[in-house]
Amino acid sequence: MVDTQEGRVRALGTRFSVSQQADYSQVAVFADKVEIQPSFPNALKQIVRTGQETRFISTRVELIQQNKLD
């Protein structure tokens, strides 16, 4: 599990990277999937899968896109 200022990323049997930026967190998944839970109490969880990446803030996960490294 990785906690950032914006929320939590939970590994679901995977290879991934998380980077903390000034006002968001960036997640890229290289194998399997991760679950992102923004820290805001009512924010929705999102699953990010192999070959996908996204940014998130404390209230929401942005649009999930194909990883630029594919």
DAHUJO-V482590 format. One record per residue. N is the residue number from 1. RES is the residue in one letter. SS is DSSP state (@ for helix, = for strand, . for the rest). D_LAST is the distance of its C-alpha to the last C-alpha in Angstrom with 2 decimals. Layout:
[[N & RES & SS & D_LAST] [N & RES & SS & D_LAST]]
//
This chain:
[[1 & M & . & 24.14] [2 & V & = & 23.37] [3 & D & = & 25.75] [4 & T & = & 25.21] [5 & Q & . & 27.75] [6 & E & . & 26.15] [7 & G & = & 25.94] [8 & R & = & 24.61] [9 & V & = & 21.29] [10 & R & = & 22.06] [11 & A & = & 19.98] [12 & L & . & 20.16] [13 & G & . & 19.47] [14 & T & . & 16.10] [15 & R & = & 14.03] [16 & F & = & 13.34] [17 & S & = & 14.36] [18 & V & = & 17.03] [19 & S & = & 18.49] [20 & Q & = & 21.82] [21 & Q & . & 22.45] [22 & A & . & 25.92] [23 & D & . & 25.88] [24 & Y & . & 22.75] [25 & S & = & 20.33] [26 & Q & = & 16.52] [27 & V & = & 14.53] [28 & A & = & 10.90] [29 & V & = & 10.53] [30 & F & = & 8.82] [31 & A & = & 11.44] [32 & D & . & 14.14] [33 & K & = & 15.25] [34 & V & = & 17.33] [35 & E & = & 20.23] [36 & I & = & 21.00] [37 & Q & = & 24.72] [38 & P & = & 25.82] [39 & S & . & 29.18] [40 & F & . & 31.25] [41 & P & . & 33.50] [42 & N & . & 32.69] [43 & A & . & 28.97] [44 & L & . & 26.86] [45 & K & . & 24.38] [46 & Q & = & 20.82] [47 & I & = & 18.39] [48 & V & = & 14.68] [49 & R & = & 12.64] [50 & T & . & 9.67] [51 & G & . & 6.37] [52 & Q & = & 8.93] [53 & E & = & 10.78] [54 & T & = & 14.31] [55 & R & = & 17.46] [56 & F & = & 20.82] [57 & I & . & 24.46] [58 & S & . & 27.48] [59 & T & . & 28.23] [60 & R & . & 24.98] [61 & V & = & 21.22] [62 & E & . & 19.64] [63 & L & . & 17.61] [64 & I & . & 14.45] [65 & Q & = & 11.39] [66 & Q & = & 7.78] [67 & N & . & 5.87] [68 & K & . & 5.61] [69 & L & . & 3.84] [70 & D & . & 0.00]]
//
